[in-house]
Amino acid sequence: MKRILIIFFQFLLMLVVFLVGSFLPVFHILPLWSVTTSPSGLFVLDGVYLLIFLYILLLAIGAARRRFPRAAINSTIALVLALIIGLASKFPFRSL
């Protein structure tokens, strides 16, 4: 039960970071990192970069606590779930 809660909270954290990172270019806080997906659409990469940075940070914390195998499994499950839900919700897609 404890492991499921840890995965769930990591998933929520990653999903929020993905969402916030996808909306940062709207507020002009960071420069826009994007890929053109169609003549009238963009895929904003900021949220994906922040998500990967958070994933690496969680792995580093797990390694520092000498619990790398369990932290790697938990964080990877949370990362995959956050990517699936975030991309299905079309967080990083923008139309021009």
N, CA, C and O atoms as a GROMACS GRO file, in nm:
protein
  384
    1MET      N    1   0.082  -0.120   0.000
    1MET     CA    2   0.000   0.000   0.000
    1MET      C    3   0.086   0.126   0.000
    1MET      O    4   0.055   0.224  -0.067
    2LYS      N    5   0.196   0.122   0.076
    2LYS     CA    6   0.285   0.236   0.085
    2LYS      C    7   0.348   0.265  -0.052
    2LYS      O    8   0.362   0.381  -0.091
    3ARG      N    9   0.385   0.160  -0.122
    3ARG     CA   10   0.447   0.178  -0.254
    3ARG      C   11   0.349   0.237  -0.354
    3ARG      O   12   0.386   0.321  -0.436
    4ILE      N   13   0.224   0.195  -0.348
    4ILE     CA   14   0.123   0.250  -0.438
    4ILE      C   15   0.103   0.398  -0.412
    4ILE      O   16   0.089   0.477  -0.505
    5LEU      N   17   0.102   0.438  -0.285
    5LEU     CA   18   0.088   0.580  -0.251
    5LEU      C   19   0.208   0.662  -0.300
    5LEU      O   20   0.192   0.774  -0.350
    6ILE      N   21   0.327   0.606  -0.287
    6ILE     CA   22   0.447   0.676  -0.334
    6ILE      C   23   0.441   0.695  -0.485
    6ILE      O   24   0.471   0.803  -0.535
    7ILE      N   25   0.402   0.590  -0.557
    7ILE     CA   26   0.390   0.601  -0.702
    7ILE      C   27   0.283   0.703  -0.738
    7ILE      O   28   0.302   0.783  -0.830
    8PHE      N   29   0.170   0.702  -0.668
    8PHE     CA   30   0.061   0.795  -0.697
    8PHE      C   31   0.105   0.939  -0.674
    8PHE      O   32   0.077   1.026  -0.758
    9PHE      N   33   0.173   0.967  -0.564
    9PHE     CA   34   0.215   1.104  -0.536
    9PHE      C   35   0.325   1.150  -0.632
    9PHE      O   36   0.329   1.267  -0.671
   10GLN      N   37   0.415   1.059  -0.670
   10GLN     CA   38   0.515   1.095  -0.770
   10GLN      C   39   0.448   1.122  -0.904
   10GLN      O   40   0.486   1.214  -0.976
   11PHE      N   41   0.347   1.042  -0.938
   11PHE     CA   42   0.271   1.064  -1.060
   11PHE      C   43   0.204   1.201  -1.059
   11PHE      O   44   0.212   1.274  -1.158
   12LEU      N   45   0.140   1.237  -0.949
   12LEU     CA   46   0.076   1.368  -0.940
   12LEU      C   47   0.178   1.481  -0.952
   12LEU      O   48   0.153   1.580  -1.020
   13LEU      N   49   0.291   1.466  -0.885
   13LEU     CA   50   0.396   1.568  -0.892
   13LEU      C   51   0.446   1.583  -1.036
   13LEU      O   52   0.461   1.695  -1.085
   14MET      N   53   0.470   1.471  -1.103
   14MET     CA   54   0.519   1.477  -1.240
   14MET      C   55   0.414   1.534  -1.335
   14MET      O   56   0.448   1.609  -1.427
   15LEU      N   57   0.290   1.502  -1.313
   15LEU     CA   58   0.183   1.554  -1.398
   15LEU      C   59   0.169   1.705  -1.381
   15LEU      O   60   0.150   1.776  -1.479
   16VAL      N   61   0.179   1.753  -1.258
   16VAL     CA   62   0.171   1.897  -1.234
   16VAL      C   63   0.292   1.968  -1.295
   16VAL      O   64   0.276   2.076  -1.354
   17VAL      N   65   0.411   1.910  -1.283
   17VAL     CA   66   0.530   1.971  -1.343
   17VAL      C   67   0.517   1.973  -1.495
   17VAL      O   68   0.555   2.071  -1.559
   18PHE      N   69   0.464   1.867  -1.552
   18PHE     CA   70   0.442   1.861  -1.697
   18PHE      C   71   0.343   1.968  -1.741
   18PHE      O   72   0.364   2.034  -1.843
   19LEU      N   73   0.237   1.984  -1.666
   19LEU     CA   74   0.135   2.085  -1.698
   19LEU      C   75   0.191   2.226  -1.686
   19LEU      O   76   0.174   2.308  -1.775
   20VAL      N   77   0.259   2.254  -1.575
   20VAL     CA   78   0.316   2.387  -1.553
   20VAL      C   79   0.423   2.417  -1.659
   20VAL      O   80   0.429   2.528  -1.712
   21GLY      N   81   0.506   2.318  -1.689
   21GLY     CA   82   0.609   2.337  -1.790
   21GLY      C   83   0.552   2.361  -1.929
   21GLY      O   84   0.613   2.431  -2.010
   22SER      N   85   0.437   2.304  -1.956
   22SER     CA   86   0.375   2.325  -2.086
   22SER      C   87   0.314   2.464  -2.098
   22SER      O   88   0.299   2.515  -2.210
   23PHE      N   89   0.279   2.527  -1.985
   23PHE     CA   90   0.219   2.660  -1.989
   23PHE      C   91   0.317   2.773  -1.959
   23PHE      O   92   0.279   2.889  -1.967
   24LEU      N   93   0.443   2.743  -1.926
   24LEU     CA   94   0.541   2.847  -1.898
   24LEU      C   95   0.566   2.939  -2.017
   24LEU      O   96   0.580   3.060  -1.996
   25PRO      N   97   0.571   2.889  -2.141
   25PRO     CA   98   0.593   2.982  -2.253
   25PRO      C   99   0.482   3.085  -2.269
   25PRO      O  100   0.505   3.192  -2.325
   26VAL      N  101   0.364   3.055  -2.222
   26VAL     CA  102   0.253   3.151  -2.232
   26VAL      C  103   0.283   3.275  -2.150
   26VAL      O  104   0.247   3.386  -2.189
   27PHE      N  105   0.349   3.257  -2.036
   27PHE     CA  106   0.381   3.369  -1.947
   27PHE      C  107   0.516   3.432  -1.978
   27PHE      O  108   0.558   3.525  -1.910
   28HIS      N  109   0.586   3.382  -2.080
   28HIS     CA  110   0.716   3.433  -2.124
   28HIS      C  111   0.819   3.429  -2.012
   28HIS      O  112   0.902   3.519  -2.000
   29ILE      N  113   0.814   3.324  -1.930
   29ILE     CA  114   0.912   3.308  -1.823
   29ILE      C  115   1.040   3.248  -1.880
   29ILE      O  116   1.150   3.289  -1.844
   30LEU      N  117   1.025   3.150  -1.967
   30LEU     CA  118   1.138   3.085  -2.032
   30LEU      C  119   1.124   3.102  -2.183
   30LEU      O  120   1.015   3.127  -2.233
   31PRO      N  121   1.235   3.088  -2.255
   31PRO     CA  122   1.221   3.089  -2.401
   31PRO      C  123   1.144   2.964  -2.446
   31PRO      O  124   1.144   2.862  -2.378
   32LEU      N  125   1.079   2.975  -2.558
   32LEU     CA  126   0.995   2.868  -2.609
   32LEU      C  127   1.080   2.763  -2.679
   32LEU      O  128   1.149   2.794  -2.777
   33TRP      N  129   1.077   2.641  -2.630
   33TRP     CA  130   1.139   2.527  -2.697
   33TRP      C  131   1.026   2.447  -2.757
   33TRP      O  132   0.946   2.388  -2.683
   34SER      N  133   1.017   2.443  -2.889
   34SER     CA  134   0.903   2.377  -2.950
   34SER      C  135   0.944   2.310  -3.081
   34SER      O  136   1.050   2.338  -3.138
   35VAL      N  137   0.857   2.221  -3.126
   35VAL     CA  138   0.873   2.152  -3.253
   35VAL      C  139   0.744   2.172  -3.330
   35VAL      O  140   0.635   2.156  -3.275
   36THR      N  141   0.755   2.206  -3.456
   36THR     CA  142   0.636   2.225  -3.539
   36THR      C  143   0.580   2.089  -3.577
   36THR      O  144   0.651   2.006  -3.635
   37THR      N  145   0.454   2.065  -3.545
   37THR     CA  146   0.392   1.936  -3.576
   37THR      C  147   0.306   1.942  -3.700
   37THR      O  148   0.284   1.839  -3.765
   38SER      N  149   0.256   2.057  -3.733
   38SER     CA  150   0.174   2.077  -3.853
   38SER      C  151   0.185   2.224  -3.891
   38SER      O  152   0.244   2.302  -3.816
   39PRO      N  153   0.129   2.262  -4.003
   39PRO     CA  154   0.139   2.405  -4.039
   39PRO      C  155   0.078   2.499  -3.935
   39PRO      O  156   0.117   2.616  -3.927
   40SER      N  157  -0.016   2.450  -3.857
   40SER     CA  158  -0.078   2.539  -3.758
   40SER      C  159  -0.063   2.488  -3.615
   40SER      O  160  -0.140   2.528  -3.528
   41GLY      N  161   0.035   2.400  -3.589
   41GLY     CA  162   0.048   2.346  -3.455
   41GLY      C  163   0.191   2.337  -3.407
   41GLY      O  164   0.285   2.326  -3.485
   42LEU      N  165   0.206   2.344  -3.275
   42LEU     CA  166   0.337   2.333  -3.209
   42LEU      C  167   0.329   2.229  -3.098
   42LEU      O  168   0.224   2.208  -3.037
   43PHE      N  169   0.442   2.163  -3.074
   43PHE     CA  170   0.457   2.076  -2.959
   43PHE      C  171   0.558   2.143  -2.868
   43PHE      O  172   0.676   2.152  -2.902
   44VAL      N  173   0.514   2.191  -2.752
   44VAL     CA  174   0.599   2.264  -2.658
   44VAL      C  175   0.679   2.164  -2.575
   44VAL      O  176   0.621   2.081  -2.506
   45LEU      N  177   0.811   2.174  -2.583
   45LEU     CA  178   0.898   2.077  -2.518
   45LEU      C  179   0.934   2.114  -2.373
   45LEU      O  180   0.995   2.032  -2.304
   46ASP      N  181   0.899   2.232  -2.327
   46ASP     CA  182   0.938   2.276  -2.194
   46ASP      C  183   0.891   2.180  -2.084
   46ASP      O  184   0.967   2.146  -1.994
   47GLY      N  185   0.766   2.137  -2.093
   47GLY     CA  186   0.713   2.046  -1.993
   47GLY      C  187   0.784   1.911  -1.993
   47GLY      O  188   0.806   1.852  -1.888
   48VAL      N  189   0.819   1.863  -2.111
   48VAL     CA  190   0.890   1.736  -2.121
   48VAL      C  191   1.029   1.748  -2.060
   48VAL      O  192   1.075   1.657  -1.990
   49TYR      N  193   1.097   1.859  -2.087
   49TYR     CA  194   1.230   1.880  -2.029
   49TYR      C  195   1.224   1.888  -1.876
   49TYR      O  196   1.308   1.829  -1.807
   50LEU      N  197   1.127   1.959  -1.824
   50LEU     CA  198   1.112   1.968  -1.678
   50LEU      C  199   1.077   1.832  -1.618
   50LEU      O  200   1.122   1.799  -1.509
   51LEU      N  201   0.997   1.755  -1.689
   51LEU     CA  202   0.960   1.621  -1.643
   51LEU      C  203   1.082   1.530  -1.637
   51LEU      O  204   1.099   1.456  -1.540
   52ILE      N  205   1.166   1.535  -1.738
   52ILE     CA  206   1.288   1.454  -1.739
   52ILE      C  207   1.383   1.499  -1.628
   52ILE      O  208   1.446   1.416  -1.562
   53PHE      N  209   1.394   1.630  -1.608
   53PHE     CA  210   1.479   1.681  -1.500
   53PHE      C  211   1.430   1.632  -1.364
   53PHE      O  212   1.510   1.592  -1.279
   54LEU      N  213   1.299   1.636  -1.341
   54LEU     CA  214   1.242   1.588  -1.216
   54LEU      C  215   1.266   1.438  -1.198
   54LEU      O  216   1.296   1.393  -1.088
   55TYR      N  217   1.253   1.362  -1.305
   55TYR     CA  218   1.279   1.217  -1.301
   55TYR      C  219   1.423   1.189  -1.260
   55TYR      O  220   1.448   1.104  -1.174
   56ILE      N  221   1.518   1.261  -1.320
   56ILE     CA  222   1.659   1.243  -1.284
   56ILE      C  223   1.683   1.284  -1.139
   56ILE      O  224   1.761   1.220  -1.069
   57LEU      N  225   1.618   1.390  -1.094
   57LEU     CA  226   1.630   1.434  -0.955
   57LEU      C  227   1.578   1.328  -0.858
   57LEU      O  228   1.641   1.301  -0.756
   58LEU      N  229   1.463   1.268  -0.890
   58LEU     CA  230   1.409   1.162  -0.804
   58LEU      C  231   1.500   1.039  -0.802
   58LEU      O  232   1.514   0.976  -0.698
   59LEU      N  233   1.560   1.006  -0.916
   59LEU     CA  234   1.656   0.895  -0.918
   59LEU      C  235   1.780   0.926  -0.836
   59LEU      O  236   1.834   0.838  -0.768
   60ALA      N  237   1.826   1.050  -0.842
   60ALA     CA  238   1.944   1.090  -0.764
   60ALA      C  239   1.914   1.084  -0.614
   60ALA      O  240   2.000   1.042  -0.536
   61ILE      N  241   1.795   1.124  -0.575
   61ILE     CA  242   1.757   1.116  -0.433
   61ILE      C  243   1.750   0.970  -0.390
   61ILE      O  244   1.795   0.936  -0.280
   62GLY      N  245   1.695   0.884  -0.474
   62GLY     CA  246   1.690   0.741  -0.443
   62GLY      C  247   1.829   0.680  -0.432
   62GLY      O  248   1.854   0.595  -0.347
   63ALA      N  249   1.920   0.724  -0.518
   63ALA     CA  250   2.058   0.673  -0.512
   63ALA      C  251   2.129   0.724  -0.387
   63ALA      O  252   2.206   0.650  -0.326
   64ALA      N  253   2.103   0.848  -0.348
   64ALA     CA  254   2.166   0.902  -0.228
   64ALA      C  255   2.117   0.831  -0.102
   64ALA      O  256   2.190   0.819  -0.004
   65ARG      N  257   1.993   0.785  -0.106
   65ARG     CA  258   1.937   0.714   0.009
   65ARG      C  259   1.968   0.564   0.003
   65ARG      O  260   1.922   0.488   0.089
   66ARG      N  261   2.045   0.522  -0.097
   66ARG     CA  262   2.084   0.382  -0.118
   66ARG      C  263   1.963   0.292  -0.142
   66ARG      O  264   1.960   0.176  -0.100
   67ARG      N  265   1.864   0.346  -0.210
   67ARG     CA  266   1.744   0.269  -0.246
   67ARG      C  267   1.717   0.285  -0.395
   67ARG      O  268   1.603   0.306  -0.436
   68PHE      N  269   1.822   0.275  -0.474
   68PHE     CA  270   1.810   0.304  -0.616
   68PHE      C  271   1.716   0.208  -0.691
   68PHE      O  272   1.633   0.256  -0.769
   69PRO      N  273   1.726   0.076  -0.671
   69PRO     CA  274   1.638  -0.012  -0.750
   69PRO      C  275   1.489   0.016  -0.728
   69PRO      O  276   1.412   0.022  -0.823
   70ARG      N  277   1.448   0.032  -0.602
   70ARG     CA  278   1.308   0.059  -0.574
   70ARG      C  279   1.268   0.198  -0.622
   70ARG      O  280   1.159   0.216  -0.677
   71ALA      N  281   1.355   0.298  -0.602
   71ALA     CA  282   1.325   0.433  -0.648
   71ALA      C  283   1.317   0.439  -0.800
   71ALA      O  284   1.235   0.512  -0.856
   72ALA      N  285   1.401   0.362  -0.867
   72ALA     CA  286   1.400   0.362  -1.013
   72ALA      C  287   1.270   0.302  -1.066
   72ALA      O  288   1.212   0.355  -1.161
   73ILE      N  289   1.225   0.196  -1.006
   73ILE     CA  290   1.100   0.133  -1.050
   73ILE      C  291   0.981   0.226  -1.024
   73ILE      O  292   0.899   0.248  -1.112
   74ASN      N  293   0.973   0.279  -0.903
   74ASN     CA  294   0.862   0.369  -0.869
   74ASN      C  295   0.860   0.493  -0.958
   74ASN      O  296   0.754   0.531  -1.009
   75SER      N  297   0.976   0.555  -0.976
   75SER     CA  298   0.982   0.678  -1.055
   75SER      C  299   0.953   0.651  -1.203
   75SER      O  300   0.891   0.733  -1.270
   76THR      N  301   0.998   0.537  -1.252
   76THR     CA  302   0.974   0.504  -1.392
   76THR      C  303   0.826   0.479  -1.418
   76THR      O  304   0.772   0.523  -1.520
   77ILE      N  305   0.759   0.410  -1.327
   77ILE     CA  306   0.615   0.388  -1.340
   77ILE      C  307   0.541   0.522  -1.338
   77ILE      O  308   0.451   0.545  -1.419
   78ALA      N  309   0.579   0.610  -1.245
   78ALA     CA  310   0.515   0.741  -1.235
   78ALA      C  311   0.543   0.825  -1.360
   78ALA      O  312   0.454   0.897  -1.407
   79LEU      N  313   0.664   0.818  -1.414
   79LEU     CA  314   0.699   0.892  -1.535
   79LEU      C  315   0.616   0.846  -1.653
   79LEU      O  316   0.561   0.928  -1.727
   80VAL      N  317   0.606   0.716  -1.672
   80VAL     CA  318   0.530   0.663  -1.786
   80VAL      C  319   0.382   0.702  -1.774
   80VAL      O  320   0.320   0.743  -1.872
   81LEU      N  321   0.326   0.689  -1.654
   81LEU     CA  322   0.185   0.727  -1.635
   81LEU      C  323   0.164   0.877  -1.660
   81LEU      O  324   0.066   0.916  -1.724
   82ALA      N  325   0.256   0.961  -1.612
   82ALA     CA  326   0.242   1.105  -1.632
   82ALA      C  327   0.255   1.142  -1.780
   82ALA      O  328   0.183   1.229  -1.828
   83LEU      N  329   0.346   1.076  -1.851
   83LEU     CA  330   0.359   1.102  -1.994
   83LEU      C  331   0.234   1.059  -2.070
   83LEU      O  332   0.187   1.131  -2.158
   84ILE      N  333   0.182   0.942  -2.037
   84ILE     CA  334   0.062   0.893  -2.106
   84ILE      C  335  -0.056   0.986  -2.082
   84ILE      O  336  -0.125   1.027  -2.176
   85ILE      N  337  -0.080   1.021  -1.956
   85ILE     CA  338  -0.194   1.108  -1.923
   85ILE      C  339  -0.173   1.248  -1.978
   85ILE      O  340  -0.266   1.308  -2.031
   86GLY      N  341  -0.052   1.301  -1.967
   86GLY     CA  342  -0.024   1.435  -2.015
   86GLY      C  343  -0.035   1.447  -2.166
   86GLY      O  344  -0.090   1.545  -2.216
   87LEU      N  345   0.017   1.349  -2.239
   87LEU     CA  346   0.006   1.353  -2.385
   87LEU      C  347  -0.136   1.326  -2.431
   87LEU      O  348  -0.181   1.383  -2.531
   88ALA      N  349  -0.208   1.239  -2.360
   88ALA     CA  350  -0.348   1.213  -2.395
   88ALA      C  351  -0.434   1.337  -2.370
   88ALA      O  352  -0.532   1.361  -2.441
   89SER      N  353  -0.397   1.416  -2.270
   89SER     CA  354  -0.470   1.540  -2.240
   89SER      C  355  -0.426   1.656  -2.329
   89SER      O  356  -0.484   1.764  -2.324
   90LYS      N  357  -0.324   1.632  -2.410
   90LYS     CA  358  -0.270   1.730  -2.504
   90LYS      C  359  -0.220   1.856  -2.435
   90LYS      O  360  -0.242   1.967  -2.482
   91PHE      N  361  -0.150   1.837  -2.321
   91PHE     CA  362  -0.091   1.952  -2.251
   91PHE      C  363   0.007   2.028  -2.341
   91PHE      O  364  -0.005   2.150  -2.353
   92PRO      N  365   0.104   1.960  -2.405
   92PRO     CA  366   0.207   2.037  -2.474
   92PRO      C  367   0.172   2.082  -2.615
   92PRO      O  368   0.254   2.148  -2.679
   93PHE      N  369   0.054   2.048  -2.666
   93PHE     CA  370   0.018   2.085  -2.803
   93PHE      C  371  -0.048   2.222  -2.807
   93PHE      O  372  -0.140   2.249  -2.730
   94ARG      N  373   0.000   2.307  -2.895
   94ARG     CA  374  -0.055   2.441  -2.912
   94ARG      C  375  -0.087   2.464  -3.059
   94ARG      O  376  -0.017   2.413  -3.147
   95SER      N  377  -0.190   2.541  -3.085
   95SER     CA  378  -0.219   2.580  -3.222
   95SER      C  379  -0.180   2.726  -3.242
   95SER      O  380  -0.190   2.808  -3.150
   96LEU      N  381  -0.137   2.757  -3.360
   96LEU     CA  382  -0.090   2.893  -3.388
   96LEU      C  383  -0.201   2.986  -3.412
   96LEU      O  384  -0.179   3.105  -3.436
   0.00000   0.00000   0.00000
